[in-house]
Amino acid sequence: MNYPLFAIAGLIVLGFSFSFAYAHTTIEVGPYEIEVGWQDEPPVVGILNSIAIDVREPGDVEGISMGITNAFKNLQASVFSGGASKVLDINTDPRPGHYYAKIIPTKIGSLEIKLEGEINGIEINVVIPVEDVESTSVLDFPATSGSSSGQ
């Protein structure tokens, strides 16, 4: 038998069995790239996390972007879940163009971030989905239910 071939085939099949989530979503608005996502993934209900927002513009060298400072001077970020919404308190990261808002997700499910206002005269009015909030079961160890071994 050719065990290395089976091992490689098994790894390929295993790689395709993982499901992919939103992770971070990047959109373009005018000359700007705006990336939104969770600081810590996966986001878990009841655990402190942050919504991370990066705002960049093209740099002097092609393929290199620069962070926009003071991007939230005239820009507001809100989070939406079902019918509930909240204006986010945006904090500035020490790195230019990096911003975050602390949040404790209280329900499992999807959230959307709405950015509304302007950056240097460019109107911004977008809604960006972020990765779904999951139950604590994704982090539980050992499992708390469904197993009677190890008691």
C-alpha positions as CSV (number, residue, x, y, z in Angstrom):
1,M,0.0,0.0,0.0
2,N,1.1,3.5,-0.7
3,Y,0.5,5.2,2.8
4,P,1.9,8.6,1.8
5,L,-0.6,8.8,-1.0
6,F,-3.5,8.0,1.4
7,A,-2.2,10.6,3.9
8,I,-2.0,13.3,1.2
9,A,-5.5,12.4,-0.1
10,G,-6.8,12.5,3.5
11,L,-5.3,16.0,4.2
12,I,-6.9,17.3,1.0
13,V,-10.3,15.9,1.9
14,L,-9.9,17.3,5.4
15,G,-9.0,20.7,4.1
16,F,-12.3,20.9,2.1
17,S,-14.4,19.8,5.0
18,F,-13.9,23.1,7.0
19,S,-16.6,25.8,6.6
20,F,-15.5,29.3,6.0
21,A,-17.0,32.4,7.7
22,Y,-17.0,36.0,6.8
23,A,-13.7,36.7,8.7
24,H,-13.0,40.3,7.6
25,T,-14.9,42.0,4.8
26,T,-13.2,44.7,2.6
27,I,-15.2,47.1,0.5
28,E,-14.1,50.1,-1.7
29,V,-15.8,53.5,-1.3
30,G,-14.2,56.1,-3.6
31,P,-10.5,55.9,-3.2
32,Y,-10.8,54.2,0.2
33,E,-10.6,50.6,1.3
34,I,-12.6,49.8,4.4
35,E,-12.1,46.5,6.2
36,V,-14.5,45.4,9.0
37,G,-14.4,42.3,11.1
38,W,-14.0,40.9,14.6
39,Q,-10.8,41.4,16.5
40,D,-11.0,37.9,18.0
41,E,-12.4,35.1,15.9
42,P,-14.7,33.3,16.3
43,P,-16.9,35.8,18.1
44,V,-18.5,34.1,21.1
45,V,-21.7,35.2,22.9
46,G,-20.9,36.7,26.3
47,I,-17.2,37.2,25.7
48,L,-15.7,40.7,25.3
49,N,-14.5,41.3,21.8
50,S,-14.1,44.3,19.4
51,I,-15.3,45.3,16.0
52,A,-12.1,46.2,14.1
53,I,-12.3,48.8,11.3
54,D,-9.4,49.6,9.0
55,V,-9.6,52.6,6.6
56,R,-6.9,52.8,4.0
57,E,-6.1,54.8,0.8
58,P,-3.6,54.0,-2.0
59,G,-0.1,54.9,-1.2
60,D,2.7,56.5,-3.3
61,V,3.8,53.0,-4.4
62,E,1.4,50.7,-6.3
63,G,0.0,47.9,-4.1
64,I,0.9,49.7,-0.9
65,S,-1.8,51.4,1.1
66,M,-1.7,54.0,3.9
67,G,-4.0,54.2,6.9
68,I,-6.3,57.2,7.2
69,T,-6.0,59.1,10.4
70,N,-9.0,60.9,11.9
71,A,-11.3,58.8,9.6
72,F,-14.1,58.9,12.2
73,K,-14.1,62.7,12.5
74,N,-17.3,62.8,10.5
75,L,-18.1,59.1,10.3
76,Q,-20.3,57.1,12.6
77,A,-20.4,53.3,13.1
78,S,-23.5,51.4,14.4
79,V,-24.1,47.7,14.9
80,F,-27.4,46.0,14.0
81,S,-28.8,42.7,15.1
82,G,-32.4,41.9,14.2
83,G,-34.3,45.1,15.2
84,A,-31.7,46.2,17.8
85,S,-29.0,48.8,17.0
86,K,-26.3,50.6,18.9
87,V,-23.9,53.4,18.0
88,L,-20.4,52.2,18.5
89,D,-17.8,54.1,20.6
90,I,-14.9,54.1,18.2
91,N,-11.4,54.0,19.6
92,T,-8.2,54.8,17.7
93,D,-5.5,52.1,17.5
94,P,-1.9,53.4,17.7
95,R,-1.4,52.3,14.0
96,P,-2.7,54.8,11.5
97,G,-6.1,53.8,9.9
98,H,-6.9,51.1,12.5
99,Y,-9.9,51.6,14.7
100,Y,-11.9,49.4,17.1
101,A,-15.1,49.4,19.2
102,K,-15.4,47.1,22.2
103,I,-18.5,45.0,22.3
104,I,-19.9,42.0,24.2
105,P,-22.2,40.1,21.9
106,T,-25.3,38.9,23.8
107,K,-27.0,36.8,21.2
108,I,-26.0,34.1,18.8
109,G,-26.4,35.1,15.2
110,S,-25.5,37.7,12.6
111,L,-24.5,41.3,13.0
112,E,-24.1,44.1,10.6
113,I,-22.0,47.2,10.8
114,K,-23.3,50.4,9.3
115,L,-20.9,53.2,8.5
116,E,-22.5,56.6,7.8
117,G,-21.0,60.0,7.2
118,E,-18.0,61.1,5.2
119,I,-14.2,60.8,5.0
120,N,-12.4,63.8,3.5
121,G,-15.5,64.8,1.5
122,I,-16.3,61.3,0.2
123,E,-19.8,60.2,1.3
124,I,-19.9,56.9,3.1
125,N,-23.2,55.0,3.6
126,V,-22.6,51.2,3.7
127,V,-23.8,48.2,5.7
128,I,-21.2,45.4,6.1
129,P,-21.9,42.0,7.5
130,V,-19.5,40.5,10.0
131,E,-18.9,36.9,11.0
132,D,-21.8,35.3,13.0
133,V,-21.6,35.2,16.8
134,E,-21.4,31.6,18.0
135,S,-22.3,29.9,21.3
136,T,-19.7,29.1,23.9
137,S,-19.8,25.5,22.7
138,V,-17.2,26.3,20.1
139,L,-14.7,26.9,23.0
140,D,-16.1,24.4,25.6
141,F,-13.6,21.8,26.8
142,P,-14.3,19.3,28.0
143,A,-17.8,19.1,26.5
144,T,-20.4,19.8,29.2
145,S,-23.2,17.8,27.7
146,G,-23.7,14.7,25.6
147,S,-20.8,12.9,27.2
148,S,-20.7,10.8,30.3
149,S,-17.1,9.8,30.1
150,G,-14.5,11.3,32.3
151,Q,-16.7,11.9,35.3
